[in-house]
Every structure is written in C-alpha cells, then in structure tokens.
Amino acid sequence: MLKDIVAKRYAKALLSLADQAGTTDAVKNDLNAVAETYRSSKNLQSVFLSPAFSAPDKAKVLKGLSAEMKLSELSARFLDLLLAKRRIRYIHEVALAYAELLDIKQGRVKATVTTATALSDADMAKLGGRIKAVVGKDVELSVEVDAGLIGGVRTRIGSTVFDGSLKNQMQRMKEALLK
C-alpha cells in the first residue's frame, strides 16, 4: 500500500536522525504515544484532517500536543514535517515502521508464542532463551493462550511459523492415514 511505503520512507529518515542524536528509543516512545493519542482522539483526527482548520491552526494544536506530551525536539520537528507534508494521518504506520526498523538495527525480533495454557515466568524465560539460540537475536516475546491447541506450542517469528502443537500433529497424522 502507498501509506506503508510512505511510512517506511519517513521512518527510515527519522531513524537515521535519531541514531545520530542518540535518541532512538526516546523517539520510538514519542511516536507510539502520539500515534495512540491520535488513534483514540476523534477530535484530534478531525482537526488535522479537516480543511475547515487552517494550517497555522493545525500547527498550534500540534505544538500544544507536543508540549503537553513533553516530546523530544526531534520528535516535535518530525511531527511538524508530517503535518506540513499532509502525512500526519499516517502517524500510526510511521510508528510501526520505525519500531520495525529499530528492532532490525538493534538485532531484535518479535515472536508470538501460542500455548494451550498460560506459561509460568520460568517457562517464558526458558522458551525465550531457546528462541534466542535458534534465531541468534534478542527476542521480544508475546504470549497468547488458545485452548484449541490442546497441548504444545506454536511460535511465529516474522512470517515463519513453528507449529509444535498437539492439534497440528493430530491433523498431520489424520492426513497421513487418509492417504
């Protein structure tokens, strides 16, 4: 989609600047906070998207928002640029693209683990260690519970799925028996 291409381009430029300034994590936090505020506030969306508000009025609102949220100077200037280029509506996509690029830069991957029952903290740490050993990168784990798996674990890292669930094993056994 066009918005994803635009978002990635802006995120890449911002990451380069934030890296030079040594504020990559602060900028990530700022973007996430602004994206969430924008997403949850219909009033804010209507101000920025409506032609009824002039560019100076929109800039004043953004400046107030930046001050209220105590955004870094780089983040505030970046938001000013998005507003000037009429790309502020893509703030959520930019925040996602920025986080993804930052994870790549810092050697981190996100993994989603689906289990039949909740895991203890010790099991989470053990699983995180094993995934880290497999991918060779730091792992940010998120856990979902799906009782339909019956047992075992399904892990998604990017677009790759490792399915060790009992449900999957039973399905494969059924297919093998029907051949």
One Martini backbone bead per residue (centre of mass of N, CA, C, O) as a GRO file, in nm:
protein
  179
    1MET     BB    1   0.101   0.033   0.015
    2LEU     BB    2   0.142   0.364   0.018
    3LYS     BB    3   0.150   0.422   0.326
    4ASP     BB    4   0.383   0.218   0.382
    5ILE     BB    5   0.595   0.351   0.206
    6VAL     BB    6   0.587   0.627   0.337
    7ALA     BB    7   0.640   0.538   0.628
    8LYS     BB    8   0.918   0.407   0.578
    9ARG     BB    9   1.061   0.657   0.473
   10TYR     BB   10   1.025   0.831   0.727
   11ALA     BB   11   1.141   0.629   0.934
   12LYS     BB   12   1.425   0.612   0.816
   13ALA     BB   13   1.499   0.909   0.850
   14LEU     BB   14   1.446   0.926   1.155
   15LEU     BB   15   1.645   0.707   1.245
   16SER     BB   16   1.896   0.849   1.147
   17LEU     BB   17   1.866   1.100   1.330
   18ALA     BB   18   1.837   0.950   1.604
   19ASP     BB   19   2.109   0.808   1.591
   20GLN     BB   20   2.284   1.064   1.586
   21ALA     BB   21   2.143   1.166   1.868
   22GLY     BB   22   2.074   0.915   2.064
   23THR     BB   23   1.717   0.879   2.038
   24THR     BB   24   1.560   0.616   1.952
   25ASP     BB   25   1.379   0.538   2.200
   26ALA     BB   26   1.241   0.812   2.247
   27VAL     BB   27   1.109   0.830   1.968
   28LYS     BB   28   0.945   0.575   1.988
   29ASN     BB   29   0.775   0.667   2.229
   30ASP     BB   30   0.660   0.918   2.098
   31LEU     BB   31   0.519   0.786   1.856
   32ASN     BB   32   0.336   0.596   2.016
   33ALA     BB   33   0.187   0.816   2.176
   34VAL     BB   34   0.077   0.978   1.935
   35ALA     BB   35  -0.067   0.748   1.789
   36GLU     BB   36  -0.263   0.685   2.021
   37THR     BB   37  -0.388   0.963   2.049
   38TYR     BB   38  -0.489   0.984   1.758
   39ARG     BB   39  -0.663   0.723   1.753
   40SER     BB   40  -0.846   0.810   2.020
   41SER     BB   41  -0.895   1.104   1.876
   42LYS     BB   42  -1.140   1.252   1.699
   43ASN     BB   43  -1.070   1.550   1.730
   44LEU     BB   44  -0.783   1.538   1.621
   45GLN     BB   45  -0.852   1.423   1.347
   46SER     BB   46  -1.041   1.654   1.255
   47VAL     BB   47  -0.833   1.877   1.260
   48PHE     BB   48  -0.614   1.744   1.061
   49LEU     BB   49  -0.837   1.664   0.821
   50SER     BB   50  -0.964   1.938   0.807
   51PRO     BB   51  -1.025   2.221   0.599
   52ALA     BB   52  -1.140   2.420   0.825
   53PHE     BB   53  -0.848   2.416   0.911
   54SER     BB   54  -0.574   2.576   0.937
   55ALA     BB   55  -0.241   2.545   0.936
   56PRO     BB   56  -0.185   2.721   1.191
   57ASP     BB   57  -0.388   2.572   1.371
   58LYS     BB   58  -0.259   2.294   1.351
   59ALA     BB   59   0.018   2.380   1.460
   60LYS     BB   60  -0.084   2.465   1.741
   61VAL     BB   61  -0.192   2.193   1.825
   62LEU     BB   62   0.076   2.039   1.793
   63LYS     BB   63   0.241   2.209   1.988
   64GLY     BB   64   0.065   2.146   2.235
   65LEU     BB   65   0.099   1.842   2.225
   66SER     BB   66   0.408   1.835   2.249
   67ALA     BB   67   0.418   1.977   2.524
   68GLU     BB   68   0.226   1.790   2.686
   69MET     BB   69   0.410   1.523   2.605
   70LYS     BB   70   0.715   1.584   2.603
   71LEU     BB   71   0.871   1.604   2.346
   72SER     BB   72   1.110   1.584   2.155
   73GLU     BB   73   1.253   1.780   1.926
   74LEU     BB   74   1.260   1.575   1.697
   75SER     BB   75   0.966   1.482   1.714
   76ALA     BB   76   0.835   1.760   1.674
   77ARG     BB   77   0.963   1.819   1.396
   78PHE     BB   78   0.848   1.570   1.256
   79LEU     BB   79   0.549   1.641   1.295
   80ASP     BB   80   0.565   1.904   1.137
   81LEU     BB   81   0.635   1.766   0.870
   82LEU     BB   82   0.386   1.589   0.845
   83LEU     BB   83   0.191   1.826   0.840
   84ALA     BB   84   0.311   1.982   0.595
   85LYS     BB   85   0.282   1.701   0.410
   86ARG     BB   86   0.012   1.553   0.481
   87ARG     BB   87   0.101   1.283   0.698
   88ILE     BB   88  -0.034   1.254   0.986
   89ARG     BB   89  -0.229   1.007   0.926
   90TYR     BB   90   0.049   0.807   0.936
   91ILE     BB   91   0.158   0.771   1.230
   92HIS     BB   92   0.111   0.472   1.285
   93GLU     BB   93   0.283   0.359   1.049
   94VAL     BB   94   0.543   0.500   1.133
   95ALA     BB   95   0.572   0.371   1.411
   96LEU     BB   96   0.590   0.080   1.308
   97ALA     BB   97   0.831   0.117   1.115
   98TYR     BB   98   1.029   0.221   1.324
   99ALA     BB   99   1.025  -0.024   1.513
  100GLU     BB  100   1.120  -0.226   1.300
  101LEU     BB  101   1.391  -0.086   1.227
  102LEU     BB  102   1.503  -0.085   1.516
  103ASP     BB  103   1.507  -0.388   1.559
  104ILE     BB  104   1.704  -0.449   1.333
  105LYS     BB  105   1.935  -0.267   1.433
  106GLN     BB  106   1.927  -0.419   1.736
  107GLY     BB  107   1.869  -0.733   1.701
  108ARG     BB  108   1.550  -0.780   1.693
  109VAL     BB  109   1.272  -0.995   1.773
  110LYS     BB  110   0.943  -1.105   1.715
  111ALA     BB  111   0.741  -1.321   1.923
  112THR     BB  112   0.471  -1.558   1.896
  113VAL     BB  113   0.315  -1.739   2.154
  114THR     BB  114   0.118  -2.039   2.148
  115THR     BB  115  -0.091  -2.176   2.401
  116ALA     BB  116  -0.301  -2.372   2.600
  117THR     BB  117  -0.146  -2.243   2.841
  118ALA     BB  118  -0.015  -2.078   3.077
  119LEU     BB  119   0.292  -1.937   3.153
  120SER     BB  120   0.554  -1.923   3.326
  121ASP     BB  121   0.828  -1.739   3.385
  122ALA     BB  122   1.029  -1.971   3.349
  123ASP     BB  123   0.918  -2.071   3.076
  124MET     BB  124   0.959  -1.806   2.926
  125ALA     BB  125   1.265  -1.787   2.960
  126LYS     BB  126   1.331  -2.056   2.825
  127LEU     BB  127   1.197  -1.999   2.552
  128GLY     BB  128   1.353  -1.739   2.489
  129GLY     BB  129   1.632  -1.880   2.486
  130ARG     BB  130   1.572  -2.077   2.252
  131ILE     BB  131   1.500  -1.869   2.037
  132LYS     BB  132   1.766  -1.714   2.050
  133ALA     BB  133   1.940  -1.956   1.958
  134VAL     BB  134   1.806  -1.989   1.678
  135VAL     BB  135   1.820  -1.669   1.572
  136GLY     BB  136   2.052  -1.481   1.715
  137LYS     BB  137   1.849  -1.296   1.885
  138ASP     BB  138   1.669  -1.090   2.033
  139VAL     BB  139   1.362  -1.141   2.226
  140GLU     BB  140   1.015  -1.053   2.184
  141LEU     BB  141   0.760  -1.165   2.382
  142SER     BB  142   0.440  -1.305   2.304
  143VAL     BB  143   0.139  -1.425   2.463
  144GLU     BB  144  -0.091  -1.685   2.382
  145VAL     BB  145  -0.416  -1.831   2.441
  146ASP     BB  146  -0.515  -2.171   2.310
  147ALA     BB  147  -0.712  -2.438   2.380
  148GLY     BB  148  -0.721  -2.569   2.082
  149LEU     BB  149  -0.424  -2.702   2.093
  150ILE     BB  150  -0.417  -2.878   2.375
  151GLY     BB  151  -0.096  -2.871   2.301
  152GLY     BB  152   0.181  -2.705   2.306
  153VAL     BB  153   0.353  -2.503   2.043
  154ARG     BB  154   0.326  -2.179   1.881
  155THR     BB  155   0.557  -2.007   1.657
  156ARG     BB  156   0.609  -1.658   1.565
  157ILE     BB  157   0.855  -1.535   1.322
  158GLY     BB  158   0.722  -1.334   1.152
  159SER     BB  159   0.651  -1.558   0.878
  160THR     BB  160   0.731  -1.784   1.076
  161VAL     BB  161   0.615  -2.119   1.159
  162PHE     BB  162   0.612  -2.310   1.464
  163ASP     BB  163   0.437  -2.627   1.486
  164GLY     BB  164   0.394  -2.804   1.814
  165SER     BB  165   0.110  -2.895   1.818
  166LEU     BB  166  -0.124  -3.131   1.877
  167LYS     BB  167  -0.322  -3.050   1.658
  168ASN     BB  168  -0.118  -3.067   1.423
  169GLN     BB  169  -0.029  -3.362   1.463
  170MET     BB  170  -0.313  -3.481   1.422
  171GLN     BB  171  -0.356  -3.372   1.136
  172ARG     BB  172  -0.112  -3.520   1.006
  173MET     BB  173  -0.206  -3.803   1.081
  174LYS     BB  174  -0.473  -3.797   0.927
  175GLU     BB  175  -0.350  -3.745   0.644
  176ALA     BB  176  -0.175  -4.005   0.641
  177LEU     BB  177  -0.415  -4.210   0.673
  178LEU     BB  178  -0.577  -4.103   0.405
  179LYS     BB  179  -0.352  -4.193   0.179
   0.00000   0.00000   0.00000
